[in-house]
């Protein structure tokens, strides 16, 4: 199990069928030690995949970070509506302080 001081508790509602599937993957005979760890891994993999796709998007808001690199920074997509109520995807850039090892 990986733990660091900057983890936050997030409550998520998921379908019972998802929970049944998650339970099959956790515990002594499962691939993951806990539901939390499975969900952390799933979210991390989702963000990595989404961020790679975001790099290819035409409407890309460039940051002002001059020395941006994938090892030290991560961009997280944020959805919002513009003045015409059209969905717009922007990105918030975060500096990676400590990379978790799994």
TIPA-789245 format. One line per field, with one value per residue: x, y, z of N, C-alpha, C, O in turn; residue in one letter; residue number from 1. Coordinates in nm, 3 decimals, always signed. Layout:
// TIPA-789245
n_u <- c(X,...)
n_v <- c(Y,...)
n_w <- c(Z,...)
ca_u <- c(X,...)
ca_v <- c(Y,...)
ca_w <- c(Z,...)
c_u <- c(X,...)
c_v <- c(Y,...)
c_w <- c(Z,...)
o_u <- c(X,...)
o_v <- c(Y,...)
o_w <- c(Z,...)
res <- c(a,...)
n <- c(NUM,...)
//
This chain:
// TIPA-789245
n_u <- c(+0.084,+0.053,+0.120,+0.090,+0.138,-0.020,-0.260,-0.608,-0.940,-1.198,-1.531,-1.714,-1.980,-2.072,-2.193,-2.345,-2.268,-2.011,-1.881,-1.903,-1.734,-1.494,-1.450,-1.377,-1.120,-0.965,-0.806,-0.675,-0.642,-0.653,-0.557,-0.499,-0.435,-0.638,-0.960,-0.925,-0.660,-0.684,-0.862,-0.708,-0.500,-0.651,-0.753,-0.513,-0.411,-0.617,-0.592,-0.335,-0.377,-0.580,-0.441,-0.241,-0.397,-0.499,-0.281,-0.281,-0.495,-0.663,-0.755,-0.573,-0.461,-0.184,+0.060,+0.234,+0.470,+0.801,+0.993,+0.857,+0.808,+0.733,+0.821,+0.833,+0.597,+0.237,-0.057,-0.394,-0.714,-0.983,-1.320,-1.542,-1.798,-1.816,-1.883,-2.089,-2.219,-2.093,-1.916,-1.588,-1.258,-1.001,-0.674,-0.520,-0.210,+0.011,+0.285,+0.492,+0.564,+0.640,+0.683,+0.479,+0.554,+0.453)
n_v <- c(-0.118,+0.222,+0.526,+0.869,+1.199,+1.390,+1.287,+1.287,+1.239,+1.112,+1.087,+0.859,+0.765,+0.460,+0.216,-0.086,-0.317,-0.253,-0.242,-0.510,-0.629,-0.503,-0.606,-0.867,-0.836,-0.755,-0.803,-1.093,-1.291,-1.144,-0.903,-0.656,-0.489,-0.348,-0.181,+0.093,+0.116,-0.012,+0.166,+0.403,+0.326,+0.283,+0.542,+0.684,+0.557,+0.624,+0.907,+0.935,+0.827,+1.003,+1.247,+1.206,+1.190,+1.447,+1.601,+1.584,+1.730,+1.984,+2.230,+2.353,+2.477,+2.647,+2.641,+2.871,+2.775,+2.742,+2.540,+2.296,+1.951,+1.601,+1.450,+1.609,+1.758,+1.752,+1.757,+1.821,+1.756,+1.991,+2.050,+2.297,+2.548,+2.781,+3.131,+3.098,+2.878,+2.645,+2.340,+2.342,+2.233,+2.271,+2.288,+2.220,+2.274,+2.087,+2.065,+1.787,+1.667,+1.442,+1.129,+0.848,+0.509,+0.200)
n_w <- c(+0.000,-0.081,+0.070,+0.126,+0.261,+0.131,+0.040,-0.023,+0.103,-0.092,-0.181,-0.369,-0.573,-0.703,-0.940,-0.817,-0.948,-1.034,-0.789,-0.709,-0.897,-0.832,-0.577,-0.639,-0.720,-0.508,-0.182,-0.004,-0.203,-0.431,-0.690,-0.587,-0.276,-0.150,-0.190,-0.216,-0.312,-0.562,-0.688,-0.685,-0.861,-1.093,-1.143,-1.177,-1.411,-1.589,-1.593,-1.703,-1.960,-2.058,-2.049,-2.237,-2.469,-2.463,-2.529,-2.800,-2.884,-3.074,-2.968,-2.752,-2.455,-2.391,-2.134,-1.916,-1.832,-1.880,-1.875,-1.905,-1.861,-1.897,-1.683,-1.457,-1.438,-1.453,-1.648,-1.591,-1.714,-1.730,-1.739,-1.863,-1.924,-2.191,-2.276,-2.457,-2.372,-2.455,-2.432,-2.301,-2.287,-2.067,-1.920,-1.611,-1.469,-1.277,-1.057,-1.008,-0.702,-0.553,-0.685,-0.686,-0.629,-0.757)
ca_u <- c(+0.000,+0.128,+0.055,+0.166,+0.066,-0.109,-0.379,-0.736,-1.052,-1.298,-1.644,-1.759,-2.092,-2.053,-2.293,-2.316,-2.197,-1.869,-1.830,-1.889,-1.613,-1.380,-1.430,-1.309,-0.980,-0.895,-0.797,-0.560,-0.627,-0.673,-0.442,-0.479,-0.455,-0.759,-1.038,-0.862,-0.543,-0.734,-0.919,-0.595,-0.433,-0.743,-0.757,-0.383,-0.405,-0.711,-0.533,-0.224,-0.437,-0.647,-0.342,-0.176,-0.492,-0.513,-0.167,-0.311,-0.615,-0.638,-0.776,-0.484,-0.420,-0.045,+0.092,+0.345,+0.587,+0.897,+1.068,+0.762,+0.841,+0.643,+0.875,+0.817,+0.467,+0.124,-0.171,-0.520,-0.821,-1.093,-1.429,-1.623,-1.877,-1.777,-1.992,-2.197,-2.260,-2.029,-1.815,-1.448,-1.164,-0.876,-0.586,-0.449,-0.079,+0.061,+0.422,+0.500,+0.657,+0.691,+0.619,+0.451,+0.597,+0.359)
ca_v <- c(+0.000,+0.346,+0.633,+0.992,+1.298,+1.478,+1.218,+1.340,+1.146,+1.147,+0.995,+0.835,+0.671,+0.375,+0.109,-0.205,-0.414,-0.216,-0.282,-0.656,-0.658,-0.457,-0.702,-0.986,-0.803,-0.711,-0.899,-1.185,-1.364,-1.051,-0.832,-0.532,-0.510,-0.280,-0.108,+0.225,+0.102,-0.041,+0.290,+0.494,+0.279,+0.307,+0.687,+0.721,+0.510,+0.707,+1.040,+0.923,+0.808,+1.127,+1.352,+1.178,+1.230,+1.592,+1.661,+1.582,+1.809,+2.108,+2.342,+2.326,+2.600,+2.632,+2.701,+2.965,+2.709,+2.733,+2.415,+2.187,+1.818,+1.499,+1.392,+1.701,+1.824,+1.678,+1.842,+1.755,+1.823,+2.053,+2.085,+2.412,+2.605,+2.917,+3.229,+3.048,+2.750,+2.535,+2.278,+2.373,+2.160,+2.339,+2.203,+2.276,+2.213,+2.066,+2.016,+1.662,+1.680,+1.308,+1.029,+0.726,+0.386,+0.091)
ca_w <- c(+0.000,-0.090,+0.146,+0.139,+0.341,+0.056,-0.010,+0.024,+0.099,-0.193,-0.182,-0.506,-0.588,-0.820,-0.949,-0.737,-1.033,-1.029,-0.658,-0.713,-0.975,-0.754,-0.467,-0.692,-0.747,-0.387,-0.073,+0.000,-0.330,-0.541,-0.746,-0.512,-0.133,-0.100,-0.292,-0.235,-0.398,-0.696,-0.743,-0.712,-0.982,-1.207,-1.169,-1.232,-1.549,-1.665,-1.612,-1.798,-2.093,-2.097,-2.072,-2.366,-2.574,-2.458,-2.600,-2.943,-2.914,-3.145,-2.876,-2.641,-2.389,-2.350,-2.004,-1.918,-1.777,-1.989,-1.872,-1.885,-1.909,-1.842,-1.560,-1.344,-1.438,-1.508,-1.684,-1.561,-1.789,-1.655,-1.830,-1.824,-2.033,-2.225,-2.277,-2.544,-2.314,-2.525,-2.346,-2.331,-2.203,-2.038,-1.840,-1.497,-1.463,-1.142,-1.046,-0.934,-0.591,-0.523,-0.769,-0.612,-0.694,-0.734)
c_u <- c(+0.088,+0.051,+0.146,+0.077,-0.035,-0.228,-0.503,-0.842,-1.154,-1.408,-1.697,-1.875,-2.070,-2.162,-2.249,-2.240,-2.047,-1.808,-1.810,-1.761,-1.488,-1.347,-1.357,-1.160,-0.901,-0.892,-0.678,-0.536,-0.639,-0.544,-0.406,-0.508,-0.584,-0.834,-0.973,-0.744,-0.586,-0.786,-0.809,-0.526,-0.520,-0.747,-0.626,-0.374,-0.498,-0.651,-0.418,-0.277,-0.501,-0.546,-0.267,-0.267,-0.504,-0.398,-0.193,-0.430,-0.578,-0.654,-0.697,-0.436,-0.279,-0.020,+0.209,+0.472,+0.684,+0.968,+0.977,+0.816,+0.755,+0.694,+0.846,+0.680,+0.361,+0.012,-0.298,-0.631,-0.931,-1.198,-1.503,-1.704,-1.828,-1.899,-2.112,-2.251,-2.209,-1.925,-1.673,-1.361,-1.036,-0.794,-0.523,-0.318,-0.033,+0.204,+0.421,+0.607,+0.722,+0.614,+0.601,+0.494,+0.498,+0.425)
c_v <- c(+0.124,+0.454,+0.753,+1.096,+1.379,+1.406,+1.278,+1.232,+1.199,+1.042,+0.983,+0.735,+0.592,+0.268,-0.014,-0.309,-0.382,-0.264,-0.434,-0.696,-0.617,-0.557,-0.828,-0.962,-0.764,-0.822,-0.991,-1.256,-1.273,-0.986,-0.708,-0.555,-0.448,-0.216,+0.027,+0.217,+0.074,+0.087,+0.391,+0.456,+0.308,+0.455,+0.733,+0.682,+0.590,+0.844,+1.036,+0.912,+0.937,+1.238,+1.330,+1.219,+1.381,+1.661,+1.669,+1.669,+1.941,+2.229,+2.316,+2.457,+2.579,+2.700,+2.795,+2.904,+2.683,+2.598,+2.295,+2.057,+1.717,+1.437,+1.479,+1.767,+1.730,+1.778,+1.761,+1.829,+1.873,+2.097,+2.206,+2.456,+2.746,+3.008,+3.184,+2.914,+2.629,+2.473,+2.308,+2.293,+2.242,+2.246,+2.282,+2.201,+2.206,+2.017,+1.890,+1.678,+1.545,+1.208,+0.902,+0.606,+0.277,-0.041)
c_w <- c(+0.000,-0.015,+0.147,+0.206,+0.262,-0.006,+0.054,+0.015,-0.002,-0.188,-0.324,-0.502,-0.716,-0.822,-0.870,-0.819,-1.038,-0.899,-0.652,-0.787,-0.899,-0.644,-0.514,-0.711,-0.623,-0.283,-0.087,-0.133,-0.452,-0.589,-0.666,-0.364,-0.079,-0.216,-0.321,-0.330,-0.542,-0.761,-0.772,-0.842,-1.105,-1.243,-1.230,-1.379,-1.640,-1.694,-1.711,-1.941,-2.144,-2.129,-2.202,-2.481,-2.578,-2.531,-2.750,-2.982,-2.982,-3.054,-2.749,-2.583,-2.333,-2.216,-2.019,-1.858,-1.891,-1.992,-1.844,-1.941,-1.835,-1.712,-1.437,-1.334,-1.493,-1.537,-1.662,-1.636,-1.697,-1.758,-1.775,-1.945,-2.062,-2.227,-2.359,-2.497,-2.391,-2.432,-2.395,-2.235,-2.191,-1.949,-1.728,-1.489,-1.318,-1.148,-0.961,-0.826,-0.560,-0.607,-0.687,-0.694,-0.659,-0.760)
o_u <- c(+0.187,-0.069,+0.267,-0.045,-0.129,-0.292,-0.502,-0.834,-1.192,-1.380,-1.722,-1.866,-2.052,-2.217,-2.130,-2.157,-1.965,-1.699,-1.712,-1.689,-1.387,-1.231,-1.283,-1.082,-0.780,-0.963,-0.591,-0.421,-0.636,-0.436,-0.293,-0.598,-0.635,-0.779,-0.967,-0.730,-0.528,-0.756,-0.816,-0.495,-0.470,-0.744,-0.626,-0.333,-0.463,-0.658,-0.405,-0.227,-0.480,-0.564,-0.232,-0.221,-0.517,-0.417,-0.133,-0.463,-0.476,-0.573,-0.749,-0.378,-0.260,-0.075,+0.275,+0.570,+0.653,+1.000,+1.014,+0.865,+0.709,+0.615,+0.835,+0.649,+0.391,-0.010,-0.310,-0.642,-0.968,-1.168,-1.525,-1.681,-1.801,-2.007,-2.224,-2.320,-2.272,-1.855,-1.644,-1.389,-0.972,-0.840,-0.478,-0.314,-0.039,+0.240,+0.358,+0.724,+0.844,+0.491,+0.696,+0.472,+0.462,+0.362)
o_v <- c(+0.130,+0.470,+0.740,+1.081,+1.433,+1.461,+1.316,+1.143,+1.316,+0.922,+1.083,+0.633,+0.650,+0.234,-0.043,-0.382,-0.473,-0.320,-0.481,-0.786,-0.688,-0.589,-0.888,-1.058,-0.741,-0.922,-0.970,-1.280,-1.322,-1.012,-0.659,-0.633,-0.491,-0.198,+0.070,+0.301,+0.131,+0.113,+0.460,+0.542,+0.352,+0.490,+0.811,+0.763,+0.621,+0.892,+1.126,+0.979,+0.976,+1.313,+1.427,+1.276,+1.439,+1.769,+1.752,+1.680,+2.001,+2.322,+2.264,+2.539,+2.502,+2.807,+2.799,+2.975,+2.612,+2.547,+2.204,+2.052,+1.743,+1.378,+1.428,+1.826,+1.639,+1.871,+1.648,+1.951,+1.808,+2.172,+2.217,+2.408,+2.823,+2.968,+3.226,+2.844,+2.524,+2.545,+2.300,+2.287,+2.277,+2.139,+2.395,+2.079,+2.305,+1.938,+1.885,+1.701,+1.536,+1.203,+0.853,+0.601,+0.261,-0.146)
o_w <- c(+0.073,-0.035,+0.167,+0.208,+0.321,-0.097,+0.171,-0.070,+0.003,-0.189,-0.390,-0.434,-0.823,-0.717,-0.858,-0.765,-1.044,-0.898,-0.594,-0.744,-0.901,-0.620,-0.437,-0.717,-0.633,-0.293,-0.171,-0.170,-0.565,-0.535,-0.677,-0.331,+0.025,-0.325,-0.436,-0.418,-0.635,-0.878,-0.874,-0.924,-1.208,-1.361,-1.325,-1.463,-1.753,-1.807,-1.794,-2.031,-2.259,-2.225,-2.270,-2.580,-2.686,-2.587,-2.819,-3.100,-2.951,-3.061,-2.651,-2.653,-2.239,-2.190,-2.123,-1.835,-1.986,-2.100,-1.770,-2.054,-1.724,-1.639,-1.326,-1.230,-1.571,-1.461,-1.707,-1.624,-1.600,-1.850,-1.655,-2.057,-1.969,-2.184,-2.334,-2.571,-2.393,-2.361,-2.514,-2.116,-2.290,-1.909,-1.746,-1.501,-1.245,-1.235,-0.856,-0.856,-0.542,-0.600,-0.627,-0.815,-0.542,-0.745)
res <- c(x,x,x,x,x,x,x,x,x,x,x,x,x,x,x,x,x,x,x,x,x,x,x,x,x,x,x,x,x,x,x,x,x,x,x,x,x,x,x,x,x,x,x,x,x,x,x,x,x,x,x,x,x,x,x,x,x,x,x,x,x,x,x,x,x,x,x,x,x,x,x,x,x,x,x,x,x,x,x,x,x,x,x,x,x,x,x,x,x,x,x,x,x,x,x,x,x,x,x,x,x,x)
n <- c(1,2,3,4,5,6,7,8,9,10,11,12,13,14,15,16,17,18,19,20,21,22,23,24,25,26,27,28,29,30,31,32,33,34,35,36,37,38,39,40,41,42,43,44,45,46,47,48,49,50,51,52,53,54,55,56,57,58,59,60,61,62,63,64,65,66,67,68,69,70,71,72,73,74,75,76,77,78,79,80,81,82,83,84,85,86,87,88,89,90,91,92,93,94,95,96,97,98,99,100,101,102)
//
